[in-house]
Amino acid sequence: MAISITCVFSRTYKGGMAMIKVTRLPNSLTGFFTPLKDFFSPAQWEHFRFLILAFCVISGRRTIRNLRNGLSDRHSHRTNLHDFVIQAEWDPVVVTQEATLGLLKRLKPQKNERIYLIIDDTKIEKRGTRMDGLGTYHDTAKKHITGHDVVSAVLLFRGLVLPWAMDLHEAKKKPRRCKPSVRRRKSKEKRPFVKTTERAARIIESFPDLPWDLYVVVLFDSYYLCSKVVKACKNRGFVFVSRAKKNRKIFVQSGKKREYSTNVSKRGSLLFRKRRNIQTIRGGSKGTRKFRVIGEIGRLSKVGTVKLVFSQEYKRSRKIVCLVTNNKKMTNRHVLDAYAQRWWIEVFFKEAKQHLGLSDYQTGHYEGIQKHLYLVAIAFALLTHVRLDGYSLPITPPLIFNGAPSLERARKKN
């Protein structure tokens, strides 16, 4: 992909190094941007296209100032870009989903082909105190952080990751010394508190009926295995695959009619200790590995009757993992392979933060933060569009892409 750029030497830019500026959009991106034109006014359309391209090609943090410095001098002032992100009336959710459906249409899906809807959340640590939606969260790398929690959803089709939703969660209790933004204090706006599980359920319920009649499988971790999310999957007729915590209460059969209660940890240890002939399959997200697998039908508290698949890595780990699905006819191998695909949303978070500036926003307004998150998702979709140009279409059902698109390779190649 040829991009028209200008090299400008500046004393204030990294000790006098050349600064790359985008002067025009390449013609090869017309197919990606044209279906989105109806959602913007003429002035907004100009800001939107060049902002998305600046998200993809500039170096450094993706702040409004740096994004404006990455554009040519003929473009408007950065305050206009700031107003476009915060005050302009355009729906980022509809634009992102329209771009994703356009990419999905290019792949020409076949009837009853499997597509994964993966849901998870990511934490973004912030130092600012006057920002909307701030909360105190527990992070795996650190004990507690002050920042934002974003409930996200991506589609996985033929190994290709496509962004779908980026919903900013607003904490119920604000951290100390943190105040709402000036704009919210003047308008006296109060947003109702919505749990992260409710946001995930809304994403599932609002998922459209795709015209290709695809087989939708929803993937989420143990935190979202609750009655609200499961009910949303049931109402839409989707199959879900999740993981149960080791202390989760389950009800299983003992004999012909007797049912007793136990937890996942005790039941898994009992099954692997009693049975000698255990199915061994190959699979997993980290290459080819062997797993000892036992499946049975049970009842999960607050969920209902499901299929439980207990797995243990062969000769490597004694840790027992319990996977849960509402499709009782699904084989143990398919359950294990399906849940292994959940890891690709973590790859999406990593690449979006490291290469596209998912956590680089500095605005304190709720609308501005939400639109920044969706602009990053659209930039990710644009790089996926560029990567698709390197393959012959239509792409057949066997996996062509072995994971999420590498943004660094896409930038270096083009």
Sequence and secondary structure as in RCSB ss.txt:
>XXXX:A:sequence
MAISITCVFSRTYKGGMAMIKVTRLPNSLTGFFTPLKDFFSPAQWEHFRFLILAFCVISGRRTIRNLRNGLSDRH
SHRTNLHDFVIQAEWDPVVVTQEATLGLLKRLKPQKNERIYLIIDDTKIEKRGTRMDGLGTYHDTAKKHITGHDV
VSAVLLFRGLVLPWAMDLHEAKKKPRRCKPSVRRRKSKEKRPFVKTTERAARIIESFPDLPWDLYVVVLFDSYYL
CSKVVKACKNRGFVFVSRAKKNRKIFVQSGKKREYSTNVSKRGSLLFRKRRNIQTIRGGSKGTRKFRVIGEIGRL
SKVGTVKLVFSQEYKRSRKIVCLVTNNKKMTNRHVLDAYAQRWWIEVFFKEAKQHLGLSDYQTGHYEGIQKHLYL
VAIAFALLTHVRLDGYSLPITPPLIFNGAPSLERARKKN
>XXXX:A:secstr
    EEEEE TTSTTT EEEEE S  GGGHHHHGGGGGGS HHHHHHHHHHHHHHHH  S   HHHHHHTB TTS
  HHHHHHHHHTS   HHHHHHHHHHHHHHHT   TT EEEEEEEEEEEE   SB TT EEEE SSSSEEEEEEE
EEEEEEETTEEEEEEEEEE  SS  TT B  HHHHHHT       HHHHHHHHHHT    TT  EEEEE  GGG 
SHHHHHHHHHHT EEEEEE TT EEEEE SSS EEEEEHHHHHHHHHHH SS EEEEE SSSSEEEEEEEEEEEE
TTTEEEEEEEEEETTT   EEEEEES TT  HHHHHHHHHGGGHHHHHHHHHHHHS TT      HHHHHHHHHH
HHHHHHHHHHHHHTTS SS  SS    SS  HHHHHHH 
